[in-house]
C-alpha cells in the first residue's frame, strides 16, 4: 500500500479539555489511486490531511507512506488548498518555479519545466500573468501546477474547487482527471460535495461526524466515462448510497 492510516486518533486541548477530532481511523490508499474523502463539516477531514503532510502528529496510531512512518513534511507530498495560496508578487510562471526551487532545480532549467506544468493544467500563454490578473479557476490551476512541479508521489487536495462557480468546478474536475491519468499520482481529494466525490474518486471514503471515523469506503466503477456521467443511473445509485451513509450518521438515535 502507498498510504496506511493505522488506528489513528488525534486529540486537541480546547479550553482545558480534551477534544477528539479523529478516533481510530484506519484507511489504506493504493499506489496511483484517486481516493475522495467526504464527510460533514468538522469531521476531521482536513486534520487527516494535516497528519499525512506531517504538519501535525497523531495522538496515537501510525501513518505510513511506502511502509515508512510519517515524521514530518516532505517533498514526496504536495498539497493544494481551497484558497489558492499563490505569491501575489510572482507571475504564474514564477509561482510554479517556487516548487522547482524547493527541489534545487538549477535556475536555468526552471522556466522550461514550469511552462511544462502550466501547459499540463491548460495555462499555455499565461505564464507572465500575476494572480490578480487571473480568474479563480486559473489561479487554482497555477496552484495545482506548482504542487506538481516538484513531482510529489502523493497529491493532497483540500476542497480545492469549493470556492469556484459550478461550470468552472466541473471543468477543473475533468482536467484533474486528465492530469491524474497522465501523471499516475496518488491523489487524496477532500470534498463536501457527494457528486464531486463520486465523479472523481475510484473509491469514496465516507467519514462520520466528530469524532471522525471512516464509516465506509465505496468502490466507484463505470462501464465508460463517455457522455454525461452524472446523468448515468449508476452515478445516482452511488450518490444515494453515500448520501444515505452520511444521513444515517447525522440522524440521532431515538
LOVEXZA-208711 format. One record per residue (C-alpha): residue number from 1; residue in three letters; x, y negated, z. Coordinates in pm, 1 decimal. Layout:
N
R   i  aa       px       py       pz
R NUM ala        X        Y        Z
...
***
This chain:
254
R   i  aa       px       py       pz
R   1 unk      0.0      0.0      0.0
R   2 unk    113.1   -354.0    -75.4
R   3 unk    -50.2   -510.9    230.9
R   4 unk   -174.3   -349.4    551.3
R   5 unk   -358.9   -505.3    843.1
R   6 unk   -345.4   -255.3   1129.7
R   7 unk   -580.7   -323.9   1423.7
R   8 unk   -508.1   -696.7   1408.2
R   9 unk   -652.2   -916.2   1683.3
R  10 unk   -597.4  -1290.6   1710.6
R  11 unk   -689.6  -1491.9   2019.9
R  12 unk   -656.7  -1864.7   2088.8
R  13 unk   -662.2  -2061.7   2410.2
R  14 unk   -957.5  -2305.3   2397.1
R  15 unk  -1015.4  -2534.3   2695.0
R  16 unk   -857.3  -2289.8   2930.5
R  17 unk  -1048.4  -1988.2   2797.4
R  18 unk   -955.7  -1715.5   2550.2
R  19 unk  -1130.5  -1730.9   2213.9
R  20 unk  -1113.8  -1420.7   1991.1
R  21 unk  -1105.6  -1519.9   1623.9
R  22 unk  -1028.7  -1172.1   1486.0
R  23 unk  -1091.4   -837.3   1652.0
R  24 unk   -911.6   -516.4   1550.0
R  25 unk   -907.7   -591.0   1176.6
R  26 unk   -778.2   -306.0    962.5
R  27 unk   -757.5   -352.6    586.6
R  28 unk   -538.2   -216.6    305.7
R  29 unk   -468.2   -400.6    -19.7
R  30 unk   -317.5   -215.3   -312.9
R  31 unk    -32.8   -334.8   -533.9
R  32 unk   -172.2   -557.4   -810.8
R  33 unk   -523.9   -558.9   -664.3
R  34 unk   -761.5   -855.5   -674.5
R  35 unk   -941.3   -845.5   -338.4
R  36 unk  -1205.0  -1100.6   -243.8
R  37 unk  -1291.5  -1172.6    116.8
R  38 unk  -1635.5  -1307.7    203.0
R  39 unk  -1796.6  -1396.0    534.0
R  40 unk  -1979.6  -1668.2    727.0
R  41 unk  -1812.7  -1991.6    835.9
R  42 unk  -1586.7  -1947.3   1135.3
R  43 unk  -1548.9  -1570.5   1096.9
R  44 unk  -1169.9  -1588.6   1078.1
R  45 unk  -1109.6  -1563.1    701.9
R  46 unk   -854.3  -1844.6    697.7
R  47 unk   -697.7  -1717.4   1019.5
R  48 unk   -640.6  -1385.9    844.7
R  49 unk   -450.1  -1565.6    568.1
R  50 unk   -250.3  -1769.4    822.0
R  51 unk   -136.5  -1442.6    978.6
R  52 unk    -44.6  -1296.7    641.2
R  53 unk    156.9  -1605.4    543.7
R  54 unk    344.7  -1580.8    872.2
R  55 unk    230.8  -1927.1    984.8
R  56 unk     67.7  -1758.0   1286.8
R  57 unk    129.8  -1433.2   1470.9
R  58 unk   -130.7  -1176.9   1580.1
R  59 unk   -209.9  -1134.5   1947.4
R  60 unk   -197.8   -761.3   1886.2
R  61 unk   -175.5   -530.0   1587.8
R  62 unk     53.3   -527.0   1288.6
R  63 unk     66.3   -680.4    939.7
R  64 unk    285.0   -508.7    680.3
R  65 unk    394.0   -604.4    329.3
R  66 unk    557.8   -320.5    139.3
R  67 unk    584.8   -140.0    471.6
R  68 unk    779.4   -419.0    646.9
R  69 unk    626.7   -629.3    928.8
R  70 unk    545.5   -993.5    853.8
R  71 unk    766.6  -1201.1   1084.1
R  72 unk    730.6  -1546.1    925.4
R  73 unk    675.3  -1735.3    598.1
R  74 unk    846.4  -1608.1    284.9
R  75 unk    873.0  -1673.7    -87.1
R  76 unk    707.1  -1337.6   -154.1
R  77 unk    374.5  -1505.1    -68.5
R  78 unk    220.3  -1806.4   -243.2
R  79 unk    -90.7  -1988.2   -123.0
R  80 unk   -349.1  -2213.1   -288.7
R  81 unk   -580.1  -2414.9    -64.0
R  82 unk   -922.1  -2573.9   -118.8
R  83 unk   -757.1  -2915.2   -107.7
R  84 unk   -503.8  -2946.7   -384.1
R  85 unk   -207.8  -3042.9   -159.3
R  86 unk    -18.6  -3195.7   -451.3
R  87 unk    250.8  -3460.7   -409.5
R  88 unk     82.5  -3779.0   -540.3
R  89 unk    417.0  -3937.0   -632.2
R  90 unk    511.6  -3642.7   -855.5
R  91 unk    385.5  -3567.8  -1205.0
R  92 unk    216.9  -3236.4  -1278.1
R  93 unk    549.0  -3107.1  -1410.8
R  94 unk    740.9  -3225.3  -1104.7
R  95 unk    481.6  -3072.1   -872.3
R  96 unk    532.3  -2734.7  -1038.7
R  97 unk    908.7  -2781.1  -1028.6
R  98 unk    883.3  -2800.8   -649.4
R  99 unk    815.8  -2427.9   -642.1
R 100 unk   1127.2  -2373.5   -852.9
R 101 unk   1335.3  -2591.3   -622.6
R 102 unk   1235.4  -2364.9   -335.3
R 103 unk   1390.2  -2073.1   -524.3
R 104 unk   1708.1  -2269.1   -602.6
R 105 unk   1647.5  -2253.1   -978.0
R 106 unk   1911.4  -2472.9  -1146.9
R 107 unk   1784.4  -2823.1  -1222.4
R 108 unk   1845.0  -2788.8  -1597.6
R 109 unk   1620.0  -2481.8  -1613.6
R 110 unk   1326.4  -2619.4  -1415.9
R 111 unk   1138.8  -2827.7  -1679.0
R 112 unk   1106.2  -2542.1  -1928.9
R 113 unk    993.5  -2296.5  -1659.7
R 114 unk    748.3  -2547.9  -1512.7
R 115 unk    595.7  -2607.4  -1858.2
R 116 unk    560.2  -2231.3  -1899.3
R 117 unk    340.1  -2215.9  -1588.3
R 118 unk    144.2  -2527.8  -1685.0
R 119 unk     77.5  -2358.4  -2019.1
R 120 unk    -35.8  -2045.2  -1831.9
R 121 unk   -303.6  -2242.7  -1646.0
R 122 unk   -418.2  -2429.8  -1957.2
R 123 unk   -245.0  -2763.8  -1899.9
R 124 unk    -20.0  -2791.3  -2204.4
R 125 unk     44.9  -3158.8  -2275.0
R 126 unk    -45.0  -3281.0  -1926.1
R 127 unk    299.7  -3242.8  -1770.8
R 128 unk    353.4  -3620.6  -1743.5
R 129 unk     23.5  -3694.6  -1566.4
R 130 unk      8.0  -3782.2  -1196.9
R 131 unk   -254.5  -3617.6   -971.4
R 132 unk   -475.4  -3929.2   -969.0
R 133 unk   -487.4  -3909.3  -1348.9
R 134 unk   -623.1  -3553.4  -1345.0
R 135 unk   -969.9  -3415.6  -1274.6
R 136 unk  -1031.0  -3196.2   -972.1
R 137 unk  -1018.1  -2880.1  -1178.3
R 138 unk   -693.5  -2987.3  -1343.1
R 139 unk   -535.3  -3063.8  -1006.5
R 140 unk   -627.4  -2717.6   -886.7
R 141 unk   -467.8  -2571.6  -1199.9
R 142 unk   -147.4  -2756.9  -1111.1
R 143 unk   -164.7  -2616.7   -757.4
R 144 unk   -202.5  -2263.6   -896.5
R 145 unk     86.3  -2318.1  -1139.1
R 146 unk    306.7  -2444.0   -854.9
R 147 unk    230.8  -2134.3   -647.4
R 148 unk    302.0  -1906.2   -943.7
R 149 unk    626.6  -2085.1  -1030.7
R 150 unk    832.0  -1926.2   -754.6
R 151 unk    699.1  -1587.6   -864.2
R 152 unk    549.3  -1457.0   -538.5
R 153 unk    445.5  -1092.5   -514.8
R 154 unk    123.0  -1194.2   -340.3
R 155 unk   -104.1  -1490.6   -417.1
R 156 unk   -330.9  -1602.9   -132.7
R 157 unk   -622.3  -1829.1   -223.0
R 158 unk   -827.8  -2001.3     46.6
R 159 unk  -1155.5  -2115.0   -116.3
R 160 unk   -962.7  -2286.5   -396.5
R 161 unk  -1269.8  -2366.7   -609.0
R 162 unk  -1514.6  -2466.7   -333.9
R 163 unk  -1491.6  -2842.3   -397.2
R 164 unk  -1545.4  -2816.0   -774.2
R 165 unk  -1864.3  -2852.3   -976.5
R 166 unk  -2032.4  -2531.4  -1090.7
R 167 unk  -1917.8  -2546.9  -1454.5
R 168 unk  -1554.1  -2616.8  -1365.0
R 169 unk  -1564.8  -2348.4  -1099.0
R 170 unk  -1683.9  -2083.0  -1343.3
R 171 unk  -1424.5  -2189.9  -1598.7
R 172 unk  -1143.3  -2159.0  -1344.0
R 173 unk  -1271.6  -1821.7  -1227.2
R 174 unk  -1235.3  -1691.8  -1581.8
R 175 unk   -891.1  -1847.6  -1619.6
R 176 unk   -779.2  -1698.0  -1288.5
R 177 unk   -879.1  -1350.2  -1405.7
R 178 unk   -675.6  -1404.4  -1723.0
R 179 unk   -374.5  -1518.2  -1518.0
R 180 unk   -409.8  -1212.8  -1293.5
R 181 unk   -423.9   -984.3  -1598.6
R 182 unk   -108.0  -1144.2  -1741.3
R 183 unk     96.4  -1154.0  -1418.9
R 184 unk    -21.3   -844.9  -1228.7
R 185 unk     -5.5  -1033.1   -898.2
R 186 unk   -168.7   -900.4   -584.5
R 187 unk   -439.4  -1157.9   -502.2
R 188 unk   -644.0  -1211.1   -187.7
R 189 unk   -917.5  -1466.1   -254.6
R 190 unk  -1132.8  -1613.6     24.3
R 191 unk  -1478.9  -1746.5    -60.6
R 192 unk  -1817.1  -1822.2     93.1
R 193 unk  -1990.4  -1753.1   -237.9
R 194 unk  -2114.3  -1398.0   -291.9
R 195 unk  -2139.0  -1445.9   -669.9
R 196 unk  -1777.8  -1559.4   -683.6
R 197 unk  -1665.2  -1265.4   -470.4
R 198 unk  -1840.3  -1015.0   -698.4
R 199 unk  -1726.0  -1179.9  -1020.9
R 200 unk  -1358.6  -1192.5   -926.2
R 201 unk  -1291.1   -900.8   -697.2
R 202 unk  -1207.6   -540.3   -771.7
R 203 unk  -1320.5   -490.6   -413.3
R 204 unk  -1509.2   -724.1   -180.9
R 205 unk  -1423.6   -715.7    190.2
R 206 unk  -1718.8   -836.3    398.4
R 207 unk  -1644.4   -993.3    736.6
R 208 unk  -1866.9  -1025.2   1042.0
R 209 unk  -1937.3  -1343.6   1236.3
R 210 unk  -1696.6  -1432.2   1519.0
R 211 unk  -1507.5  -1238.5   1632.0
R 212 unk  -1418.6  -1149.6   1276.3
R 213 unk  -1407.1   -783.0   1181.4
R 214 unk  -1419.5   -601.9    847.5
R 215 unk  -1784.6   -497.0    816.5
R 216 unk  -1735.1   -303.5    492.8
R 217 unk  -1533.4   -301.9    170.8
R 218 unk  -1737.7   -275.2   -150.3
R 219 unk  -1570.8   -149.1   -471.6
R 220 unk  -1686.2   -350.6   -775.1
R 221 unk  -1678.5   -196.5  -1122.6
R 222 unk  -1842.3   -290.0  -1450.9
R 223 unk  -1852.1    -88.6  -1776.3
R 224 unk  -1742.5   -405.0  -1959.4
R 225 unk  -1677.5   -770.2  -1878.6
R 226 unk  -1813.7   -889.1  -2211.5
R 227 unk  -2112.8  -1121.1  -2227.1
R 228 unk  -2278.6  -1288.7  -1929.4
R 229 unk  -2159.9  -1062.6  -1648.2
R 230 unk  -2362.2  -1249.7  -1386.7
R 231 unk  -2683.3  -1152.0  -1566.7
R 232 unk  -2598.8   -780.8  -1561.5
R 233 unk  -2822.1   -560.8  -1340.1
R 234 unk  -2516.3   -414.0  -1166.5
R 235 unk  -2396.5   -764.0  -1075.3
R 236 unk  -2727.3   -826.1   -899.4
R 237 unk  -2700.9   -492.3   -718.5
R 238 unk  -2356.7   -576.4   -582.7
R 239 unk  -2470.7   -922.9   -485.7
R 240 unk  -2772.3   -785.8   -298.2
R 241 unk  -2564.1   -521.7   -118.2
R 242 unk  -2318.8   -784.8      8.6
R 243 unk  -2596.6  -1028.1     96.8
R 244 unk  -2763.6   -751.0    299.2
R 245 unk  -2443.0   -678.0    490.8
R 246 unk  -2398.2  -1045.4    575.0
R 247 unk  -2765.8  -1084.1    666.5
R 248 unk  -2761.1   -781.1    894.5
R 249 unk  -2463.1   -918.9   1081.7
R 250 unk  -2620.3  -1263.3   1112.6
R 251 unk  -2955.9  -1135.8   1241.4
R 252 unk  -2956.1  -1087.1   1619.4
R 253 unk  -3082.4   -754.9   1751.1
R 254 unk  -3410.2   -791.9   1945.1
***
